[in-house]
Amino acid sequence: MQNASPLPDTLWFTRCPVPTATGIAADQGWLAREFAADGIAVRSLQDAPPEVAADHHYTHALTGLFREGGNVPALWARSRGEATRLIGLTWIEERQVVLVRAGSGVTEPAQLRGLRLAVPHHDIGIDFWRAMALAGLRGALGLAGLTLADAELVDVPGVPGGGQWAAELAALRDGVVDAVYVKGALAVEAARRIGAEVAVELDAAPDRRARVNNGTPRPITVHQRLLDEQPELVARFLAVLLEAADWAAEHPEEVVRILRAETGAGAEGVAGAYASGSHRTLHLDLSAERLELLALQERFLREQGFLTAPVDVQAWADPEPLRAARELLRARRAGEGAGVAAGTGAGGAAGSGAGADSVRITDFR
């Protein structure tokens, strides 16, 4: 049945400078292609003025926005009453480590007891950097049965305009703190520049709960109004992301190229941050496991004072758009057959190459 609401002129998307199906689809031009026949422009929020883009990336007040990004801002926006819905979750390992100065002798979680641990402070609406550090340090200490109370947390003011982890790594280098939590490709490169050593490799922990943080799991959210008025558009957008994740699983070299553009890191940083086979992990779902891991994060953020009100993760999640997207993709593949392989449809793999919605993104998380 035709939706009675008029189609929007523009759909917006935003994602963080990390591996995402949205980033893959944007690079390949598949999002613009999907909605071109409807006369709908698909634009990256990062094309908007920085002050507007940054605000909506965190608040999700823009009704036509799809967001694939860190869970701290997403949960924060929901806790403040923003009418968003959780329509997908990914789990992509991005090397999470605790660093120490070379020669410190700290090589295991138990040795973090009593040490000075860096906790950044940024004067922004939702300090996701601080939340990330606290969650990462909590995870590392927890591997030895310790808590944040077993170490000395040292506030490190952020440097306006500074690079990722710049203030914390400078504090480590200068002896102000003894250990720093970092993650991702740029952190790998920055740590090497100052000669820091890895004390705790969170990725090696068999229990995923030790790595629950801003990006693990990473939510895909949409505004309730768009979902109510245009459920078909939401399903189609998700179908493109599903196809992008499938394509990424078969194109590791292209994924590395895209990741270098998305993260701003070099080949060495990308290789150091993302394990072999990570190109096969961009698929989204709303599995019970991922929802429970997100609920763990919600409880931690609430305990640490980042959320103004509780967020019921189960109630926030709406599985219908993803179910509809999977059904749509199955129908398209059954109907198109070889046409998909030839490059027709939303995500034809033969359509490789930078697309109209390819964009270099800024330091959003």
C-alpha positions in Angstrom: 0.0 0.0 0.0 1.3 3.5 -0.9 2.4 5.5 2.1 0.2 8.6 2.5 3.1 10.8 3.7 5.0 12.7 1.0 8.5 11.5 0.3 11.3 13.6 1.8 13.5 15.6 -0.5 16.6 14.5 1.3 17.8 11.6 3.4 20.8 12.1 5.6 23.3 9.6 6.8 26.2 9.9 9.3 28.8 7.5 10.6 32.0 7.6 12.6 35.5 7.3 11.1 35.6 3.6 11.7 34.6 0.5 9.7 30.8 0.7 8.9 28.5 -0.7 6.2 27.3 2.9 5.7 30.9 4.0 4.9 31.2 1.2 2.3 27.8 2.0 0.7 28.7 5.7 0.6 32.1 5.1 -1.0 30.5 2.9 -3.7 27.6 5.4 -4.4 24.9 2.8 -3.6 22.9 5.0 -1.3 22.4 7.8 -3.9 21.6 5.2 -6.5 19.0 3.5 -4.4 16.8 6.6 -4.0 17.6 8.5 -7.2 14.5 7.3 -9.0 12.4 8.7 -6.2 13.9 12.1 -6.6 15.4 11.8 -3.1 18.9 13.2 -2.5 21.0 11.2 -0.1 23.6 13.3 1.6 26.3 12.8 4.3 25.7 14.9 7.4 29.4 15.7 7.2 28.6 17.8 4.1 26.6 20.2 6.3 28.3 23.1 8.2 30.4 21.6 11.0 28.4 23.2 13.8 25.2 21.7 12.4 26.7 18.3 11.5 28.3 17.8 14.9 25.1 18.7 16.8 22.9 16.4 14.8 25.5 13.6 14.8 25.1 13.5 18.6 21.5 14.6 19.2 19.9 12.9 16.2 17.3 15.6 16.2 17.2 15.6 12.4 14.2 13.4 11.4 15.6 12.2 8.1 18.9 11.0 9.5 20.3 7.5 9.6 23.2 7.2 12.1 25.7 4.4 12.3 28.0 5.4 15.1 29.1 5.1 18.7 26.6 4.0 21.3 27.5 6.7 23.8 25.9 9.6 21.9 23.1 7.3 20.7 22.1 6.2 24.2 22.6 9.8 25.5 20.2 11.2 22.9 17.6 8.5 23.7 18.0 9.1 27.4 17.3 12.8 26.8 14.0 11.9 25.2 14.9 12.0 21.5 12.5 9.9 19.5 14.9 7.5 17.9 14.7 3.8 17.3 17.5 1.2 17.3 17.3 -0.7 14.0 20.6 -2.6 13.9 23.8 -3.4 15.8 27.3 -4.3 14.6 30.3 -5.7 16.4 33.6 -4.8 14.8 36.8 -5.4 16.7 38.9 -2.2 16.7 42.1 -2.9 18.6 41.5 -1.8 22.2 44.6 -1.6 24.4 46.0 0.0 27.5 49.4 1.6 26.9 52.2 2.3 29.2 55.6 4.0 28.9 58.4 1.8 27.5 60.3 0.0 30.2 57.6 0.4 32.8 57.4 -3.4 33.4 53.6 -3.3 33.4 52.5 -6.2 31.3 49.3 -7.5 32.8 45.9 -6.2 34.1 46.7 -6.9 37.8 49.7 -4.4 37.6 47.3 -1.6 36.9 46.3 -1.5 40.6 47.3 1.8 42.1 48.5 3.3 38.9 47.5 6.7 37.6 45.1 6.1 34.7 44.3 8.9 32.2 40.7 10.0 31.9 40.2 12.7 29.3 37.8 15.6 29.8 36.3 17.5 26.8 33.9 20.4 27.1 31.3 19.0 24.8 27.6 18.0 25.2 28.3 14.3 25.6 31.9 13.5 26.5 32.2 10.2 24.6 36.0 10.3 24.9 35.8 10.2 28.7 33.1 7.5 28.5 35.4 5.4 26.2 38.4 5.7 28.5 36.4 4.8 31.6 34.8 1.8 29.9 38.1 0.6 28.4 39.9 0.9 31.7 37.0 -0.8 33.5 37.4 -3.7 31.1 41.1 -3.9 31.6 40.9 -3.8 35.4 38.1 -6.3 35.3 40.3 -8.9 33.7 42.2 -9.0 37.1 39.0 -8.8 39.2 39.7 -5.1 39.9 37.5 -2.1 39.5 38.0 1.6 38.7 38.3 2.2 42.4 41.5 0.2 42.5 43.4 2.8 40.5 43.9 6.5 40.5 41.9 8.2 37.8 43.6 11.4 36.6 41.7 14.0 34.7 43.4 15.0 31.5 41.9 18.1 29.8 41.4 17.7 26.0 43.3 19.8 23.6 41.0 21.8 21.3 41.7 20.8 17.8 44.2 18.2 18.9 44.3 14.7 17.3 42.6 11.6 18.7 44.2 10.6 22.1 46.7 13.5 21.8 46.3 14.8 25.3 46.3 11.4 27.0 49.3 10.2 25.1 51.2 13.4 25.8 50.4 12.9 29.5 51.8 9.4 29.3 54.9 10.6 27.5 55.5 13.3 30.1 55.0 11.1 33.1 51.7 12.7 34.3 49.9 9.4 34.1 51.1 5.8 34.0 48.6 4.2 31.6 46.2 5.2 28.8 43.3 3.5 27.1 43.2 3.9 23.3 41.6 2.1 20.3 41.5 2.2 16.6 43.9 2.9 13.7 45.0 6.4 14.6 45.7 5.4 18.1 48.0 2.6 16.9 49.9 5.1 14.8 50.1 7.7 17.6 51.3 5.1 20.2 54.1 4.1 17.9 55.2 7.7 17.5 55.8 8.1 21.2 57.2 4.6 21.7 54.5 3.4 24.1 54.1 -0.3 24.9 51.0 -2.4 25.3 50.3 -3.5 28.8 46.8 -5.0 28.3 45.4 -6.3 25.0 41.7 -6.2 25.4 41.1 -7.9 22.1 42.8 -11.1 23.5 40.2 -11.5 26.2 37.9 -14.4 25.4 34.9 -12.7 27.0 33.4 -9.9 24.8 32.1 -8.1 27.9 35.6 -6.9 28.5 35.5 -5.0 25.2 32.0 -3.4 25.6 32.6 0.2 24.7 31.4 3.1 22.5 31.9 1.1 19.3 31.2 -2.4 20.6 28.4 -2.9 19.9 27.8 0.0 17.4 24.1 1.0 16.8 22.3 2.0 13.7 19.5 4.4 14.7 16.8 6.3 12.9 14.2 8.9 14.0 10.8 7.5 15.0 9.0 10.0 12.7 10.8 8.7 9.6 10.1 5.2 10.6 6.5 5.9 11.1 6.0 7.9 8.0 8.3 6.1 5.6 9.0 2.5 6.7 9.7 1.4 3.2 12.5 4.0 2.8 14.0 2.7 6.1 13.9 -0.9 4.9 15.5 0.1 1.6 18.3 2.0 3.3 19.0 -1.1 5.5 18.9 -3.4 2.5 21.7 -1.3 0.9 23.8 -1.7 4.1 23.2 -5.4 4.1 24.4 -5.7 0.6 27.4 -3.5 1.4 28.4 -5.8 4.2 28.1 -8.8 1.9 30.2 -7.0 -0.7 32.8 -6.1 1.8 33.2 -9.7 2.9 34.4 -10.5 -0.7 36.6 -7.5 -1.3 39.2 -7.2 1.5 41.6 -5.0 -0.5 38.9 -2.5 -1.4 37.8 -2.4 2.3 41.3 -1.5 3.3 41.3 1.4 0.8 38.0 2.6 2.1 39.1 2.3 5.8 42.2 4.4 5.1 39.9 7.1 3.7 37.4 6.8 6.5 39.8 6.7 9.4 42.5 9.0 8.0 45.1 6.4 9.0 47.8 4.9 6.9 48.1 1.2 5.8 50.1 0.3 8.9 47.6 1.9 11.3 44.7 0.1 9.6 46.5 -3.2 9.6 47.4 -2.8 13.3 43.9 -1.8 14.4 41.7 -4.2 12.4 42.4 -7.9 12.5 42.6 -10.1 9.5 39.1 -11.0 8.5 37.5 -7.9 9.9 36.1 -7.1 6.4 33.7 -10.0 7.0 32.2 -8.5 10.2 30.3 -5.5 9.0 26.9 -7.2 9.1 24.2 -5.8 11.3 21.7 -7.6 13.4 19.6 -7.3 16.5 20.6 -10.6 18.1 19.9 -11.2 21.8 23.7 -11.3 22.5 24.3 -7.8 21.0 21.3 -6.3 22.7 22.5 -7.6 26.1 26.0 -6.2 25.5 24.4 -2.9 24.7 22.3 -3.1 27.8 25.6 -3.7 29.8 26.9 -0.5 28.3 23.7 1.4 29.1 24.0 0.4 32.8 27.7 1.4 32.9 27.0 4.8 31.3 24.1 5.4 33.7 26.3 4.5 36.7 29.0 6.9 35.6 26.5 9.8 35.2 26.5 10.0 31.4 22.8 9.3 31.0 20.0 11.6 32.4 17.5 8.7 32.4 17.5 5.0 31.9 17.2 3.5 28.4 15.3 0.3 28.0 17.4 -1.3 25.2 14.9 -4.0 24.4 12.0 -1.5 24.1 14.2 0.9 22.1 15.0 -1.8 19.5 12.6 -2.3 16.6 13.4 -5.5 14.6 10.8 -4.9 11.9 12.9 -2.6 9.6 15.7 -5.1 9.5 13.3 -8.0 8.9 11.7 -6.1 6.0 15.2 -5.2 4.6 16.3 -8.8 4.6 13.0 -9.8 2.9 13.5 -7.1 0.3 17.0 -8.1 -0.4 16.0 -11.8 -0.8 13.3 -10.8 -3.3 15.6 -8.6 -5.3 18.2 -11.3 -5.6 15.7 -13.8 -6.6 14.2 -11.5 -9.2 17.4 -10.1 -10.6 19.5 -13.2 -10.6 22.6 -12.4 -12.6 21.6 -8.7 -12.8 23.0 -8.1 -9.3 26.4 -9.5 -10.2 26.4 -7.3 -13.3 26.0 -4.2 -11.2 22.3 -3.4 -11.3 20.2 -2.8 -8.2 21.2 -0.9 -5.0 24.5 -2.6 -4.3 25.7 -4.3 -7.5 29.3 -5.2 -6.8 30.4 -4.4 -10.3 29.6 -0.8 -9.6 32.9 -0.4 -7.6 34.5 3.0 -7.5 34.0 6.2 -5.5 30.3 7.3 -5.7 28.4 10.5 -5.5 28.0 10.2 -1.7 31.7 9.4 -1.0 33.0 11.8 1.5 36.0 12.3 3.8 34.5 12.4 7.3 35.4 14.3 10.4 36.2 13.2 13.9 32.8 12.1 15.0 32.4 9.0 17.1 
